Amino acid sequence: MRIGIALAVYRPHPEFFEKQLQSLLDQSYHDWFCVITSDSPLDEIFKNEKLHQFKNHARFRWHENEERLGVTKNFEKAVQICLREKVEAIACADQDDVWYPQKIARSVEVFQSYPPIRLVHTDMHLLYRNEKGEDVIGTETGWQAERRGIHHVQPRHFLIRNIVAGCAMLFDADLARMYPVIPEEFYHPDYWYSFLASVYGKVYSIPEPTYAYRQHKENALGISPFKGFFYTAPQSSLMDVLKKFRRVYFKSRDLVSAAVREKVPVSFFAKFPITVFDLGFSLSLMGFYYLLVPSERDVPLARACFARALGKALFFIPRPWV
């Protein structure tokens, strides 16, 4: 099975980028190529001697954008270039992670065991740079830190929150053929393609770390450890909290609007809690369900439901204010 890897970069840290590219070359699975789309000049990258060695490597296709596209559109471009070759599945890669040698092979193994249209994703170790400049692995995996509810993968769940990390996923290339444009409301390819997979097929989880996800202040998106059901940011005022509830509700409503606009066949049941004006009652019921039913317990998902329920109930706060 031919795999295309979409790697969007912007002024990558030379040492981190070298480790990522080398980790791709060290994969035990061999039927892959990598499309690298750069939002910064390639000449800057290839000035580094350690990176120059990858310039003409047969597995890498380098593309410099004429203008800066931003993270989402840069990945979108890389994915679409992957489709120019006969690929059956697409993976995404960040510029500063480290893939373990079995990452692609393990994902392909699980991917091929399920019917189309599917997306598989894995857990990750968290990689930090300590004060001595050494790379160290954290004590928790990404899923453990976020208490990620990997068993809730229906469209209605993705309209509330995303559980798939872009660099962890492998998805049917047909999803990108069907929907070549990533709506700005979904803001990242992982969110868009996992949502599409939940609609047209299913999202499957592989509960083992297959790569090291680098955590640092330059992350476009990072792991956010779950800090408790009632946690609020320090020094947040009541109005700040209420506005946040309103923002996250509008965020979910925008996801529904984008899905409708792009003609994704989302069921009425999935959209109902978000779109029907019931002062947040249906979202609250969802929250209680995921909080109180033992077999379905997912505290972060319950918290997300209640936050949106309260945001929906606060109809008197105009959207421009949030």
ZIMOWO-V166528 format. One record per backbone hydrogen bond with DSSP energy under -1.0 kcal/mol. NH is the residue of the N-H (numbers start at 1). CO is the residue of the C=O. E is the energy in kcal/mol with one decimal. If there is no record, write none. Layout:
nh: (NH:NH)
co: (CO:CO)
e: (E:E)
This chain:
nh: (3:4:5:6:7:9:17:18:19:20:21:22:23:24:25:26:27:28:32:33:34:35:36:37:38:39:46:48:52:54:55:57:60:61:63:65:74:75:76:77:78:79:80:81:82:83:84:85:87:88:89:90:91:93:98:100:103:106:107:108:109:110:111:112:113:114:119:120:121:123:123:125:127:128:130:133:136:138:142:145:146:148:150:152:157:158:159:160:161:168:169:170:171:172:173:175:177:178:179:186:192:193:194:195:196:197:198:199:200:201:202:204:206:208:210:212:213:215:219:226:231:236:241:242:243:244:245:246:247:248:249:250:251:252:253:254:255:256:257:258:259:260:261:262:263:264:266:271:272:274:275:276:278:281:284:285:286:287:288:289:290:291:292:293:296:298:302:303:304:305:306:307:308:309:310:311:312:313:314:315:317:321:322)
co: (31:89:33:91:35:37:13:14:15:16:17:18:19:20:21:22:24:101:30:3:59:5:61:7:63:9:42:45:48:51:52:54:57:34:36:38:70:71:72:73:74:75:76:77:78:79:81:82:85:2:2:171:4:6:212:210:100:102:103:104:105:106:107:108:110:111:202:170:204:206:208:211:213:136:134:130:128:126:124:141:142:143:148:149:154:154:155:157:157:165:166:120:90:118:88:172:173:174:175:183:188:189:190:191:192:193:194:195:196:197:117:119:121:206:123:98:125:127:216:145:228:233:237:238:239:240:241:242:243:244:245:246:247:248:249:250:251:252:253:254:255:256:257:258:260:259:264:267:268:271:271:272:276:278:280:281:282:283:284:285:286:287:288:289:293:290:298:299:300:301:302:303:304:305:306:307:308:309:310:313:314:318:319)
e: (-2.1:-2.1:-2.4:-3.0:-2.8:-2.7:-3.2:-2.3:-1.9:-2.0:-2.7:-2.6:-1.9:-1.6:-1.9:-1.4:-1.6:-3.0:-1.9:-1.7:-3.2:-2.8:-3.1:-1.8:-3.1:-2.8:-2.7:-1.4:-2.0:-1.8:-1.5:-1.1:-1.5:-2.7:-2.6:-2.7:-2.2:-2.2:-2.5:-2.2:-2.0:-2.8:-2.2:-2.1:-1.9:-1.3:-1.4:-1.5:-1.8:-2.2:-1.3:-2.5:-2.6:-2.5:-2.0:-2.2:-2.4:-3.0:-2.0:-3.0:-2.3:-1.9:-2.9:-2.6:-1.1:-1.3:-1.7:-2.6:-1.8:-1.3:-1.0:-2.5:-3.0:-3.1:-2.8:-2.1:-3.0:-3.1:-2.6:-2.4:-2.0:-2.0:-1.8:-1.6:-1.2:-1.7:-1.6:-1.3:-2.8:-1.7:-1.2:-2.3:-2.4:-1.8:-2.0:-1.5:-1.5:-2.6:-2.0:-1.4:-1.8:-2.7:-1.9:-1.9:-2.4:-2.3:-1.9:-1.3:-2.8:-2.4:-1.4:-3.1:-2.7:-2.6:-1.6:-3.2:-3.4:-3.1:-1.9:-2.4:-1.0:-1.6:-2.1:-2.5:-2.6:-1.9:-2.2:-2.0:-2.4:-2.6:-1.8:-2.3:-2.2:-1.9:-2.4:-2.6:-1.7:-1.9:-2.2:-2.5:-2.3:-2.4:-2.6:-2.3:-1.3:-2.8:-2.5:-1.6:-2.4:-1.3:-2.4:-2.2:-1.3:-1.5:-2.1:-2.1:-2.0:-2.2:-2.6:-2.2:-2.3:-1.0:-2.8:-1.9:-1.3:-3.0:-2.6:-2.8:-2.2:-2.2:-2.6:-2.6:-1.8:-2.3:-2.6:-2.1:-2.4:-1.9:-1.5:-1.8:-1.8:-1.3:-1.9)
